[in-house]
Amino acid sequence: MPAYRFAARRYLFNPLGCNTQLYNQPIPEPDINHLAKEENLPVALKRRSIAGDRKAIFYPHAFTVFVDGILQTADQLQICNLSDAVADWAHSPVDLISVDPELGRISLPASMPEPDVVSVTYHYGFSADIGGGSYSRSGGFIASNMAVQSIGEGDSIQPALDLISTGGVAEIGVSHLFQEALSVAVDSDQTLSLRAADGHRAFIDLDGNAMTLVGGDESEIVLDGLVISGGQIVVPNDGSNALRRLVLRNITLVPGLSLDIHGDPVSPNSPSLVVEMPNVTVEIERSILGAIRTVEGASVTLKDSIIDAASNTGTAFSSLDGSQHGGVLTLCESTVIGKVGARSFPLISNSILDASLAVGDGWTAPVWALQRQTGCARFSYIPPLSRVPRQHRCQPQFAASKAIEAAEARNPALSDAERSHIARGVRARVVPAFTSIRYNDAAYGQLLLSAPVELLRGADSGSEMGVYHHLYHPQRHDALLFRLNEFLPIGLDAGLIYVT
């Protein structure tokens, strides 16, 4: 993967051009009696722990640096702090290449000629297999009778897409960055798929352009395993577009379109996906997206995914202009950061909608549906004052009603003012609390261990609400403690310490 050139002799491991914490690729233990050390665990690489003589333990299996195609050896590198200084990065190297594993930065010494290409390999951390990644995804690949168009390093994607306009698969077989504007077109009654090969993480930089998706009658487009930045995906209403179905599977549409060096969105108010066509069905699975804008006639379904409008007062889902309701929205085991306006919600299940109104906001509710007579919201976090279909065991409404019932059992003469006071207290306590809401952080979208138990164990299965529901963290936590207690001497209690 080519490193991102930030300035002369200064590079970033992440091709998105932002700081990235590097992680270790665990070395298998030689036998069952071996005591695991840091090199045997998928832990974050720290400057002090891998500096000096320990550098050779982690290099080159955890990360590598190539300068003009030549692999740099461990004795050609030094581990140091390359944090921001006044006008440069700190600790400019003298004769060795400096690497900062906590920020994912590389600094070349002034004595070294400016290289043509600096390439890297590295491992990053994340809480689950969602978004564009190198984890196994082959189980969801579509089957095709036509030959797969392979795209390699140095190839262009657009010619391969043009060859399969009659249906087929274009597969990117390398973990590489592709910088080009793309236009996807597919004939009637055909399915076109653009995907990254299993085990690879492909980056596509649209370089400020929109990636347009068009098709004939009953046509389908499937995007799988890609990280797309620098532009929007648009389903245009050009008068001839009749695309019927769009599937985004294991996709990252970078929230805010692109990131600055600190990982903050460059265009936080810009949507990642724009659907201008009515009667289009959009299915999003295990993906990360910025905001979505749709016309009223479109239908969007999310499963195990994140929609991130950069803040909970931003607009995550709405009409094309961001002021009215969008199409039909279904949310299952997903996390939404930002306000949501939809024509209807057929189902909101095991999800978190972290939305809030800003001061002077033109919206009257953080989450609202034009049609509330149909659909259901269940086992989810729905912000107060939202206008949604009937709620079943949704928070904080359910916790507030239980608290009022308990108070009434103690005092049957509870006044309306006292009930309102109890409800306000519950609403102030039961709110989502995330480890991080910044894309590219390893704990992105993850609930804090100190988050309200109503959210940590509030799904219908007893797991947490939101995008990480399928990991069943509470059940795994309880099962491990149960097993540990079987082996403890009387009087001792087991506890878990989360390292990452």
C-alpha positions as CSV (number, residue, x, y, z in Angstrom):
1,M,0.0,0.0,0.0
2,P,1.5,3.4,-0.9
3,A,2.0,5.6,2.1
4,Y,0.3,9.0,2.1
5,R,2.8,11.8,1.3
6,F,2.0,14.6,3.8
7,A,5.0,16.7,3.0
8,A,8.6,16.3,1.9
9,R,10.1,13.3,3.6
10,R,7.0,13.0,5.9
11,Y,4.5,10.2,5.3
12,L,1.4,8.6,6.9
13,F,0.7,4.8,7.0
14,N,-3.0,5.4,6.4
15,P,-3.8,6.2,2.7
16,L,-6.7,8.4,3.9
17,G,-4.1,10.9,5.1
18,C,-4.7,10.7,8.8
19,N,-3.0,9.5,12.0
20,T,-3.5,5.8,12.7
21,Q,-2.6,3.7,15.7
22,L,-0.7,0.6,14.5
23,Y,-1.5,-2.8,15.9
24,N,0.5,-6.0,16.4
25,Q,-0.1,-9.1,14.3
26,P,0.1,-11.8,17.0
27,I,2.9,-14.3,16.8
28,P,1.6,-17.8,17.6
29,E,2.7,-19.2,21.0
30,P,4.9,-22.3,20.7
31,D,2.9,-24.4,23.1
32,I,0.0,-24.3,25.5
33,N,2.2,-23.7,28.6
34,H,3.8,-20.6,27.1
35,L,3.0,-17.4,28.9
36,A,1.6,-14.9,26.4
37,K,3.6,-11.8,25.9
38,E,2.9,-8.5,24.1
39,E,4.1,-9.9,20.8
40,N,1.6,-12.8,21.1
41,L,-1.4,-10.5,21.4
42,P,-3.3,-8.1,19.0
43,V,-2.4,-5.0,21.1
44,A,-1.8,-1.5,20.1
45,L,1.9,-0.8,19.4
46,K,3.4,1.7,21.9
47,R,6.6,3.7,21.3
48,R,8.3,2.6,24.5
49,S,7.3,-1.0,24.3
50,I,8.8,-1.6,20.9
51,A,11.7,0.8,20.9
52,G,15.4,-0.3,21.1
53,D,16.1,-4.0,21.1
54,R,12.4,-4.9,21.1
55,K,11.9,-3.3,17.7
56,A,13.2,-6.5,15.9
57,I,10.4,-8.5,17.6
58,F,7.7,-6.6,15.9
59,Y,9.3,-5.6,12.7
60,P,8.7,-6.7,9.9
61,H,5.7,-8.9,10.8
62,A,3.6,-6.1,12.4
63,F,4.5,-3.4,9.9
64,T,6.9,-2.8,7.1
65,V,8.4,0.2,5.3
66,F,9.5,0.1,1.6
67,V,11.5,3.0,0.1
68,D,11.4,2.9,-3.8
69,G,10.6,-0.8,-3.5
70,I,13.4,-1.8,-1.1
71,L,12.3,-3.2,2.2
72,Q,14.0,-1.3,5.0
73,T,15.6,-3.5,7.7
74,A,15.0,-3.1,11.4
75,D,18.4,-1.5,11.9
76,Q,17.5,1.2,9.4
77,L,14.5,2.3,11.5
78,Q,14.1,4.0,14.8
79,I,10.9,4.3,17.0
80,C,10.3,7.7,18.3
81,N,7.7,10.4,18.9
82,L,6.7,12.3,15.7
83,S,4.0,14.5,17.3
84,D,3.2,17.9,15.9
85,A,5.8,20.6,16.7
86,V,5.6,24.3,16.0
87,A,6.3,24.1,12.2
88,D,7.2,20.4,11.7
89,W,7.0,17.0,13.3
90,A,9.0,16.6,16.5
91,H,12.3,14.8,16.6
92,S,13.4,15.0,12.9
93,P,15.6,12.1,12.2
94,V,19.4,12.5,11.5
95,D,20.4,9.3,9.8
96,L,17.7,6.7,10.4
97,I,14.1,6.5,9.3
98,S,11.8,7.4,12.2
99,V,8.5,5.6,12.7
100,D,5.8,6.6,15.2
101,P,3.5,3.6,15.8
102,E,1.0,5.5,17.9
103,L,0.4,8.1,15.2
104,G,1.2,6.0,12.1
105,R,3.8,8.5,10.9
106,I,7.1,8.1,9.0
107,S,9.8,10.7,8.8
108,L,12.8,10.3,6.5
109,P,16.2,11.9,7.3
110,A,17.4,14.9,5.4
111,S,20.5,13.0,4.3
112,M,18.2,10.6,2.3
113,P,17.3,11.6,-1.2
114,E,13.6,12.2,-1.7
115,P,12.1,8.9,-2.8
116,D,9.7,8.4,-5.6
117,V,7.5,5.9,-3.7
118,V,7.2,5.0,0.0
119,S,5.1,1.9,0.5
120,V,4.0,0.3,3.8
121,T,2.1,-2.7,5.3
122,Y,0.5,-2.3,8.7
123,H,-2.3,-3.7,10.9
124,Y,-5.1,-1.5,12.3
125,G,-7.6,-2.1,15.1
126,F,-11.3,-2.1,15.0
127,S,-14.1,-3.5,17.2
128,A,-15.8,-5.7,14.6
129,D,-15.7,-6.8,11.0
130,I,-17.6,-3.9,9.5
131,G,-16.8,-1.4,6.8
132,G,-14.2,-1.9,4.1
133,G,-11.5,-4.3,5.5
134,S,-9.3,-7.2,4.7
135,Y,-11.3,-9.7,6.8
136,S,-13.0,-12.6,5.2
137,R,-16.1,-11.6,3.2
138,S,-16.3,-14.3,0.5
139,G,-19.5,-15.7,2.0
140,G,-21.4,-12.7,0.8
141,F,-19.9,-12.6,-2.8
142,I,-22.5,-12.9,-5.5
143,A,-22.2,-15.8,-8.0
144,S,-21.7,-14.9,-11.6
145,N,-21.5,-17.1,-14.7
146,M,-19.3,-14.6,-16.4
147,A,-15.5,-14.3,-16.0
148,V,-14.4,-12.0,-13.2
149,Q,-12.6,-8.9,-14.4
150,S,-9.5,-8.6,-12.2
151,I,-8.0,-5.3,-11.3
152,G,-4.4,-5.2,-10.1
153,E,-1.9,-2.6,-9.0
154,G,-1.4,0.1,-11.6
155,D,-4.7,-0.8,-13.4
156,S,-7.7,1.5,-13.8
157,I,-11.1,0.5,-12.4
158,Q,-13.2,2.2,-15.0
159,P,-12.3,0.0,-18.0
160,A,-13.2,-3.1,-16.0
161,L,-16.5,-1.6,-15.1
162,D,-17.2,-0.8,-18.8
163,L,-16.6,-4.4,-19.7
164,I,-19.2,-5.8,-17.3
165,S,-22.0,-3.3,-18.1
166,T,-23.9,-6.4,-19.4
167,G,-23.5,-8.0,-15.9
168,G,-20.7,-9.5,-14.0
169,V,-18.0,-8.9,-11.4
170,A,-15.0,-6.6,-11.3
171,E,-12.7,-7.6,-8.5
172,I,-9.8,-5.6,-7.0
173,G,-7.1,-8.1,-6.2
174,V,-4.7,-5.9,-4.3
175,S,-4.7,-3.7,-1.1
176,H,-4.0,-0.5,-2.9
177,L,-5.2,3.1,-3.4
178,F,-7.0,3.9,-6.6
179,Q,-7.5,7.6,-7.4
180,E,-10.0,8.2,-10.2
181,A,-13.6,9.3,-10.9
182,L,-15.9,6.4,-11.5
183,S,-19.2,5.9,-13.3
184,V,-21.1,2.6,-13.0
185,A,-23.7,1.5,-15.5
186,V,-25.5,-1.8,-15.9
187,D,-28.0,-3.1,-18.5
188,S,-31.6,-4.1,-17.8
189,D,-32.2,-7.2,-15.7
190,Q,-28.5,-7.6,-14.9
191,T,-26.4,-7.4,-11.8
192,L,-23.0,-5.7,-11.6
193,S,-20.6,-6.1,-8.7
194,L,-17.5,-4.1,-7.8
195,R,-15.7,-5.6,-4.9
196,A,-12.3,-6.0,-3.2
197,A,-11.0,-9.6,-3.2
198,D,-11.2,-11.6,0.0
199,G,-8.2,-10.6,2.3
200,H,-7.7,-7.2,0.6
201,R,-8.6,-3.7,1.6
202,A,-9.0,-1.5,-1.5
203,F,-9.2,2.3,-1.2
204,I,-10.9,4.5,-3.9
205,D,-10.3,8.2,-3.8
206,L,-12.9,9.9,-6.0
207,D,-10.8,13.1,-6.0
208,G,-13.7,15.4,-5.4
209,N,-16.0,13.8,-8.0
210,A,-19.3,11.9,-7.5
211,M,-19.5,8.2,-8.3
212,T,-22.7,7.8,-10.3
213,L,-24.7,4.6,-10.4
214,V,-27.1,4.1,-13.2
215,G,-28.9,1.0,-14.6
216,G,-31.7,-0.3,-16.8
217,D,-35.0,-1.8,-15.7
218,E,-34.7,-4.3,-12.8
219,S,-31.0,-3.9,-12.6
220,E,-28.8,-4.2,-9.6
221,I,-25.4,-2.9,-8.4
222,V,-23.4,-4.4,-5.6
223,L,-20.4,-2.7,-4.0
224,D,-18.5,-4.9,-1.6
225,G,-15.4,-4.4,0.6
226,L,-14.3,-1.0,-0.5
227,V,-13.2,2.2,1.3
228,I,-14.4,5.2,-0.7
229,S,-13.4,8.7,0.0
230,G,-13.1,12.1,-1.7
231,G,-16.7,12.2,-3.1
232,Q,-20.3,11.0,-2.9
233,I,-22.1,8.0,-4.3
234,V,-25.0,9.3,-6.3
235,V,-28.0,7.5,-7.9
236,P,-29.0,10.3,-10.3
237,N,-32.4,11.0,-11.7
238,D,-31.3,11.7,-15.3
239,G,-34.5,10.7,-17.0
240,S,-33.2,7.3,-18.1
241,N,-31.9,5.8,-14.9
242,A,-34.1,2.8,-13.8
243,L,-31.8,1.2,-11.3
244,R,-33.9,-1.0,-9.0
245,R,-31.6,-2.2,-6.3
246,L,-28.3,-1.0,-4.7
247,V,-26.4,-3.2,-2.2
248,L,-23.6,-1.7,-0.1
249,R,-21.9,-4.6,1.8
250,N,-18.8,-4.2,3.9
251,I,-18.4,-0.7,2.6
252,T,-16.9,2.4,4.1
253,L,-18.1,5.7,2.7
254,V,-15.8,7.9,4.8
255,P,-18.0,10.2,6.9
256,G,-17.3,13.8,5.9
257,L,-16.0,12.5,2.5
258,S,-12.4,12.8,3.6
259,L,-10.3,13.3,6.8
260,D,-7.7,15.7,8.0
261,I,-4.5,14.5,9.6
262,H,-6.1,14.3,13.0
263,G,-9.0,12.2,11.7
264,D,-11.7,14.9,11.7
265,P,-14.1,15.1,8.8
266,V,-13.2,17.7,6.2
267,S,-16.8,18.2,5.0
268,P,-19.0,17.2,7.9
269,N,-22.2,18.5,6.4
270,S,-21.8,16.7,3.1
271,P,-23.7,13.4,2.6
272,S,-21.9,10.2,1.5
273,L,-24.9,8.7,-0.3
274,V,-27.4,10.6,-2.4
275,V,-30.4,8.8,-3.9
276,E,-32.3,11.0,-6.4
277,M,-34.3,8.2,-7.9
278,P,-37.7,7.0,-6.5
279,N,-38.5,3.3,-6.4
280,V,-34.9,2.4,-5.6
281,T,-34.2,-0.1,-2.9
282,V,-30.9,0.4,-1.0
283,E,-29.6,-2.4,1.2
284,I,-26.7,-1.6,3.5
285,E,-25.0,-4.4,5.5
286,R,-22.0,-4.2,7.9
287,S,-21.0,-0.8,6.5
288,I,-20.0,2.6,7.7
289,L,-21.4,5.7,6.0
290,G,-21.7,9.4,6.3
291,A,-25.1,11.1,6.0
292,I,-27.7,9.8,3.5
293,R,-30.0,11.9,1.4
294,T,-32.9,10.4,-0.5
295,V,-36.1,11.3,-2.3
296,E,-39.4,10.3,-0.7
297,G,-40.0,7.3,-2.9
298,A,-36.7,5.5,-2.1
299,S,-36.3,2.7,0.5
300,V,-33.2,2.2,2.7
301,T,-32.5,-0.8,4.9
302,L,-29.6,-0.9,7.4
303,K,-28.2,-4.0,9.1
304,D,-25.2,-4.0,11.4
305,S,-24.1,-0.6,10.1
306,I,-23.3,3.0,11.2
307,I,-24.6,6.3,9.7
308,D,-22.5,9.1,11.0
309,A,-23.4,12.8,10.4
310,A,-20.3,13.9,12.4
311,S,-22.4,15.1,15.4
312,N,-25.7,14.2,16.9
313,T,-27.0,17.6,15.9
314,G,-26.1,16.9,12.2
315,T,-28.6,15.5,9.8
316,A,-28.0,11.8,9.2
317,F,-31.0,10.9,7.0
318,S,-33.4,13.3,5.2
319,S,-34.6,14.7,1.9
320,L,-32.1,15.9,-0.7
321,D,-32.0,19.4,0.8
322,G,-31.7,18.2,4.3
323,S,-34.8,20.0,5.6
324,Q,-37.6,17.4,5.1
325,H,-38.2,13.7,5.4
326,G,-36.4,11.3,3.1
327,G,-37.6,7.9,2.0
328,V,-38.6,4.8,4.0
329,L,-35.9,3.8,6.5
330,T,-35.5,0.4,8.3
331,L,-32.9,0.0,11.0
332,C,-31.8,-3.3,12.5
333,E,-28.8,-3.6,14.9
334,S,-27.4,-0.2,13.7
335,T,-26.1,3.0,15.2
336,V,-27.1,6.4,13.8
337,I,-25.3,9.6,14.9
338,G,-27.4,12.6,13.8
339,K,-31.0,13.6,13.2
340,V,-33.3,11.4,11.2
341,G,-36.4,12.3,9.1
342,A,-38.1,9.5,7.1
343,R,-41.4,8.9,5.4
344,S,-41.9,5.9,7.6
345,F,-40.1,3.4,9.8
346,P,-41.3,-0.1,9.0
347,L,-38.9,-1.3,11.8
348,I,-36.4,0.1,14.2
349,S,-34.9,-2.9,16.1
350,N,-31.9,-3.2,18.6
351,S,-30.6,0.2,17.3
352,I,-29.3,3.4,18.7
353,L,-30.4,6.7,17.3
354,D,-28.2,9.3,18.9
355,A,-29.8,12.5,17.8
356,S,-30.4,16.0,19.3
357,L,-31.7,19.4,18.3
358,A,-29.3,22.3,18.1
359,V,-30.1,25.7,19.5
360,G,-32.4,27.4,16.9
361,D,-32.8,24.2,15.0
362,G,-35.3,24.2,12.2
363,W,-36.3,20.6,13.0
364,T,-39.1,20.1,15.6
365,A,-38.0,16.6,16.6
366,P,-34.6,14.8,16.5
367,V,-36.2,11.6,14.9
368,W,-39.5,11.8,13.1
369,A,-41.6,10.0,10.6
370,L,-44.2,11.4,8.3
371,Q,-46.3,8.3,8.7
372,R,-46.5,6.8,12.2
373,Q,-49.5,4.6,11.8
374,T,-47.4,1.7,10.5
375,G,-44.2,0.2,11.7
376,C,-42.7,-0.5,15.1
377,A,-39.7,0.6,17.2
378,R,-38.5,-2.1,19.6
379,F,-35.5,-2.5,22.0
380,S,-33.8,0.6,20.7
381,Y,-32.7,4.0,22.0
382,I,-35.1,6.7,20.6
383,P,-34.3,10.2,21.8
384,P,-37.0,12.0,23.8
385,L,-39.5,14.2,21.8
386,S,-39.1,11.9,18.8
387,R,-42.1,11.2,16.6
388,V,-41.9,7.5,15.6
389,P,-44.3,4.5,15.5
390,R,-45.3,2.7,18.7
391,Q,-42.4,1.9,20.9
392,H,-41.9,-1.4,22.6
393,R,-39.3,-1.5,25.4
394,C,-37.4,1.4,23.9
395,Q,-35.2,3.7,26.0
396,P,-35.4,6.0,27.7
397,Q,-39.2,5.7,27.6
398,F,-39.3,2.2,29.0
399,A,-36.8,3.0,31.9
400,A,-38.8,6.1,32.8
401,S,-42.1,4.2,32.9
402,K,-40.5,1.5,35.1
403,A,-39.1,4.2,37.5
404,I,-42.5,5.8,37.7
405,E,-44.2,2.5,38.4
406,A,-41.7,1.8,41.2
407,A,-42.3,5.2,42.7
408,E,-46.1,4.7,42.5
409,A,-45.8,1.4,44.3
410,R,-44.1,3.2,47.2
411,N,-46.4,6.2,47.0
412,P,-49.8,5.7,45.3
413,A,-50.5,9.4,45.6
414,L,-47.7,10.5,43.3
415,S,-48.4,13.8,41.7
416,D,-48.0,14.7,38.0
417,A,-45.1,17.0,38.9
418,E,-43.3,14.2,40.7
419,R,-43.8,11.8,37.7
420,S,-42.4,14.4,35.4
421,H,-39.4,14.9,37.7
422,I,-38.7,11.2,37.7
423,A,-39.0,11.0,33.9
424,R,-36.6,13.9,33.4
425,G,-34.0,12.3,35.7
426,V,-34.2,9.0,33.8
427,R,-33.9,10.8,30.4
428,A,-30.8,12.7,31.7
429,R,-29.2,9.4,32.8
430,V,-30.1,7.0,30.0
431,V,-28.2,8.5,27.0
432,P,-25.7,6.9,24.7
433,A,-22.0,7.2,25.7
434,F,-19.4,6.1,23.2
435,T,-15.7,5.3,23.6
436,S,-15.2,7.3,20.4
437,I,-17.4,8.8,17.6
438,R,-14.4,9.6,15.4
439,Y,-14.1,7.4,12.4
440,N,-10.7,5.7,12.1
441,D,-10.4,5.2,15.9
442,A,-10.3,1.6,16.9
443,A,-13.2,2.0,19.3
444,Y,-15.4,4.0,16.9
445,G,-19.1,3.7,17.7
446,Q,-18.4,1.4,20.7
447,L,-20.5,1.9,23.8
448,L,-18.5,2.8,27.0
449,L,-18.4,0.1,29.7
450,S,-19.9,2.8,31.9
451,A,-22.8,3.5,29.5
452,P,-26.3,2.9,31.0
453,V,-27.1,-0.7,31.5
454,E,-30.4,-0.1,29.7
455,L,-28.3,0.3,26.5
456,L,-25.5,-2.2,27.3
457,R,-28.0,-5.0,27.8
458,G,-31.1,-3.5,26.3
459,A,-31.5,-5.5,23.1
460,D,-34.0,-8.2,22.7
461,S,-31.2,-10.9,23.2
462,G,-29.8,-9.2,26.3
463,S,-26.9,-7.9,24.2
464,E,-26.1,-4.2,23.6
465,M,-28.0,-2.0,21.3
466,G,-26.4,-0.7,18.2
467,V,-24.0,-1.8,15.5
468,Y,-22.0,-4.2,17.8
469,H,-25.1,-6.1,18.9
470,H,-23.9,-9.2,17.0
471,L,-20.7,-9.5,19.1
472,Y,-22.8,-10.3,22.3
473,H,-20.3,-8.6,24.6
474,P,-22.4,-8.9,27.7
475,Q,-23.0,-12.6,27.3
476,R,-19.3,-13.2,26.6
477,H,-18.4,-11.1,29.7
478,D,-20.8,-13.1,31.9
479,A,-19.7,-16.5,30.5
480,L,-16.0,-15.8,31.1
481,L,-16.6,-14.7,34.7
482,F,-18.7,-17.8,35.3
483,R,-15.9,-20.1,34.1
484,L,-13.3,-18.2,36.0
485,N,-15.2,-18.5,39.2
486,E,-15.1,-22.3,39.0
487,F,-11.4,-22.2,39.4
488,L,-11.0,-19.6,42.1
489,P,-10.2,-20.4,45.7
490,I,-13.0,-19.6,48.2
491,G,-13.1,-15.9,49.0
492,L,-11.7,-14.6,45.8
493,D,-13.7,-12.9,43.1
494,A,-12.7,-12.7,39.4
495,G,-12.6,-9.4,37.5
496,L,-12.0,-8.4,33.9
497,I,-9.6,-5.7,32.8
498,Y,-10.0,-4.5,29.2
499,V,-6.7,-3.8,27.7
500,T,-8.0,-2.3,24.4
